[in-house]
Amino acid sequence: MAVRLLSRQETTLTEPTVVTSPYSGDITAALPFRAESDAWLNEVKHAGSVLIGTHLNPDGDALGSALAVSFYLDGLGIRNEVICHHPAPKNLRFLPGVSRIRQIPVEEKHDLGIILDLDSSERLGDAAPYFQGCQRIIVVDHHIPHEKPGDVRIIDTGSAATAVILTRLLRAIGAPFTPEISTCLLTGIVTDTGSFRYRNTNPESLAAASFLLEHGGDINLVSEEIFQSKPLASQRLLGHVLETMQLEANGQIAWSAVSLADFEWAQAKDEDTEGFVNELLFIETVRIATLLREPKPGKVRASLRSRADIDVAAVARLFGGGGHRNAAGCTFDGTLEEVEQILIRELKLCLASS
């Protein structure tokens, strides 16, 4: 199995060049975001065309943020394109402007690249080469960075979502908030806070959501499409995941696996497993949950979740992945059986050290 276990030293990074300030006041008041907003405006005003991108297997924060930036640039009369390695999953096809998302850009080169919700350039997938031709790069993210790509980096690991940072940024520069922009950003916040149920929900995320609602964000549409509308294949596969779930460490670790054969049986896709890992974490004794998926031969994806201060992102980083303390993921080359053995061992060590 081609899995490289990274050392603790390799996962340690220096501070990015531009770091945002944590939430420290009323978001409805004047926002102290001068350095970041000046850096953003300096790049945007010199751009004739912009390429916008985000990570593989995009979620609501990734695509919501990317499309919000696209609408913002439209308002400035700046040509722009949105690209992503994967197309929008079913539950995000309601997003305003979703038809803009392409896998290959129309224009060959762009003056400026804006990369959103991305902690490592390798997670751009096949979209990565298109950003190499950009003269300048802006990165906006809320994850612990694996590297430091970009000429301007606006990073706040204390923000609940990249969409929260963008809401703060666009307000600071006086950008207009249309219903389309507001719905896209609201999607990012609702997704990454689990509809305001996750531990990352904080005063700023709630205040930002309220602001976006006031400016036409449709939270009923967002909530229904993301959390209340599931394909039959997804529900059938969820039943299988729960039925075959296994427990370790006296019921403190729960995990389940979806093989390629399971996907074929349920007539489901990898995107249909969205939220499954959270169902495992709902068990009262469970402190760490993981879902392993084999969407194609030799490729295994792992979603990790945890309670309290258990840092599953540290485990994900050992295998070249990343994320947040309580929500992370990584990808392996190998079989389900091989991945189960090595990953569960590391999760046990993580639990023991917490």
N, C-alpha and C positions, 0 to 999 in steps of 0.2 A: 504494500500500500504506500503510495507516494504522499506521505504526510510529514512535513517538517515541523518539529516541535521547537518553537522559538524560545530563546532564553529570556529570563526576566530583564536582562540588560538591553536586549534588542528591542524590547517593547517600551523602553523609556524614551521620552521625547522632550525636546526643549520647547519653550513657549513659542507660539506662532507670532508672526510679526505684528499683527493687529489683534488685540484681545478686547472683547467688549466687557463692559461693566455689568455685574449681576444686578438684577432688579433691586432697586432701593427706594422706590417712591411711587407715587400715583401715576400710572401710565396715561391718565387723561390730562395730566399737567404737562408742562414743557419737558421734553425728554433730553437729558444730558448725553448726547450721542454725537458730539461734534467731530471728533477725530474720524470716527467710522463713516459718518455721513459725508464729510469732506473728501475722504479717500474714494468713496463710492462715486460721488458726483464728478470728481476729477477724471475718473476712468470713463464713465458713461458719456460725458459731454464731448470726448474726443473720439468716440466710436461711430463709425458709419454703418457698421453691421455687427451684430452680436450673435454668438452661438451659446445657447443655454443647454446645460446638461445635468444629469443626476445619476444615481447609482443603478446597478443591476437590480432586477426584481423590484421595481419601484413601489413604494407605498404611498399613502395619502400625503404625507409631508413632502416627499420627494417631488411628486408630480404637481401637487397643489402649489408648492413654492415655485417650481419652474414655470408653470402657466401664469402665476401671478406676476412674475417678472416679465414674462412675454407681453402681457396686457399693459403693464407699466411702460415698457419700451414702445409699444404701439402708440400710447398717448404722447410720447415725445417725438413721434415720427421717425424712430430708428428701426431699420430693418432688423429682423431677428428670426431665428429658427430654434426650435426645441428638439433635441435628439435624446434618445435613450436606447440602450442595448436591447431592452425588452419593450414591447408595446404595453399600453395601459391594461391592467387586469380588469376583469368584468366589473368588479365592484367600484371601479373608479371611472368608468366610461360615461358617467353622468357629469363629470367635471366640465365647466365651461372651457371651450377651446381645446378639448381633448384630441380633436382631429388634427391639431397642429403637430402632435408628437410623431416624429419620424425616426427611423433607424439610420438613415443616410441623409445628410443635409443636401439641399439643392445647390447652394453656393459652395465653391471650392475652398475659399478662405474668408475669414472674418477678422475684424480688427480686435475684437474683445471676446473672450470666453468667460461666461459666468457659470460656475459649477456649484450646485446646491446640495446640501445634506449628504456630503461625501467626506469620509475621513481618510481615504486612500485612493490615489488615481487609478490603481488597478481595478477598482470596483466600477469604473466606467465601462469596462468590457470592450466591446467592439467600437464603442463611441470614442475611446481614448485618442486614436490617431488624429481625429478631426480637430481636437483641441491643440495639438502640437503646432498647427499652423497659425494659431492666434498670436498676435503680437503681445497681448497682455491677458492675464487671467485674474479673475476675482473668485475667491472661495468663501461661501457663507455656510456655516455648519454649527451644530451643537453637540457633536461627538468629540471624544478624546482623539486627537489626530494621530494617525500612524506615521505621517510624513508632513512635509511643509510645501506642497505645491502652491503655485499662485503668487502673483506679484502683490496682491492685497488679500489679506486673510481676515475675515470678520468671524471670529469664533467665540461662542459663549457656551461652555459645557453645562452651565447652570440653567439654560433655557429649556423649557419643556419640548420645544420643537424649533426647527429652522424657520417655520412660518411665524413663530413669535418674534424671532430676531428681525425678520423682514418687515413685520408689522411695525416694530419699533423704528427700524431704519426708514421706511417709507413715510412714517409720520414725522420723523425728524427733518426730512428734506421737504416736507410739505406736499407730497405727492397726493393726487386725488384717489380716493378709494371708491371704485365703481362696484356694483353688485357682483360682477364677475371676479374682480380681484378679491373682494371680501369673501366670497364663497370658496375660492381656491385656498386662501390662507386659513379660513375657518376649517376646511377639510384637514389641513396639516395639523392643526392644533387638536381637533377632535380625535383624529387617528392616533397621534402619539401620546395623548393622555388617556386613551381608552375611554373616550367620552367622559373625561374628568374623573376617572376612577383610580388611575395609577398614582404612584407615589410622587411622580414628577409634577403633578398638578400643583401649581403655586399661585400666589396672588396675581402675578403678571399674566399668566396664561388665561386666567379667568377674566381679567380686565381686558386683555386683548380680544378675547372672544366676544365680550360685551360690545366693545368698540366696533368690531366687524359686523355684528348683528345690527347695530345702529346704521351701518352703511350698506345694508342690503344683503349681508351674508345669510344664506338659507340653511339654518341648522336642522330644520326638519328634513329637508332633502338629504343633507349629508348623513344624518343619523340613520335614516331609513335605508339608504343605499349601502352604507358600509356595515351596519350592524343588524339590520332587520330584513335583509333580502339575500337568501342563500340558495344556490342551485340544489336540486335533489341529489345530485352526485356528491356534493359536499357534505350534506347531512348523512348520507349513507356511509361515506368514508369516515366521518366523525364517530359514528357508532362502532365501526371496526377499530378505530384508534383507542377508544375507551375500553372496549372489550378485551383488547390484547395488551393493555397497559401493564407495565411491570413496576414494582416498587423495590427500592434499595434503602439501605441505612435506616432500618426500622421505620419505613414509611415516609422518610424525609426527602427522598429523591424519587420522582416519578418520571418514567420515560416510555415512549412508544415509538414504533417505527412504521413507516409506510413504504413498502417495496414497490418496485416497478410493476409487479404482478397485481398488487393491491390497487394501484392507479388504474390499471387496465380493467380489473374486475368492477370497480365503481364507475368506470368511464369518466374519471376525474383527471384534473390537471394539478400541478403543484400549487397554482394560485388558489385552488379550492380548499387548501389546508390553512388558509389565513385564520388566525385566532385559535387554532386547535391546541397549541401549547399552553394557552391560558386556561383552557378547560382542565388540563392536568394539574395546574397550580392551584385551582380552586379547592382541591381536596384539603381538608383542614390540617392534616399532619404534614403536608408536603411543603418543603422550603425551597427546593430546586426542581424545576421541570424541564425536560427537553423532548423535542420531537425531531426524529430523524426521518428524512425523506430521500427516496431514490428516484428522482424524476427521469433519469436515463442511466443506462448501464455504466458502472464505474464512477458515478458522481453521487455524492451524498451531501445533503444540506442539513445543518443542525440549527434549530432555534432554541435558545436558552432563556429561561425566566427564573427569577428568584424573589424571595421575600426579604424585607428588612435590609440589612447591610451586607448581605452575601453578594460578592462581586463576581457574577458570571461573565462579565466582559473581560476580566483578567484571564479566564479560561479560554474564551473565544480568541483572544489575542495570541495565545500560545500556538494556535493553529492558523494564524494569519487572518483571523476574522476581527470583529470588533463590535462596538455598540455602547450601551450604557450599563451601569452597575447591575440593574435589575432586568435588562432586556438586551440580548446580544445574539450574534449568530456567526457561523463560520461554514466553510465548504471544504470537503475532503475528496481526494481521488482514492477510491478503494471500494470495498464491499460494505454492506450494512453491518455484517458481523465484525469486521475489522474495526470499523468506526465505533460501534457499540462498546467494544472492549476498551479501547484507548480513551474514549470520551467519558464513559462512566467512571473509570478510574480517576481521571482528573477532577470530575465533579465531586467525588467522595473526598478527595484531598481538599478541595475548596470548602466543602461543608465542614470538615474537621478543623480547618483553620479559622473558621468564622467565630 
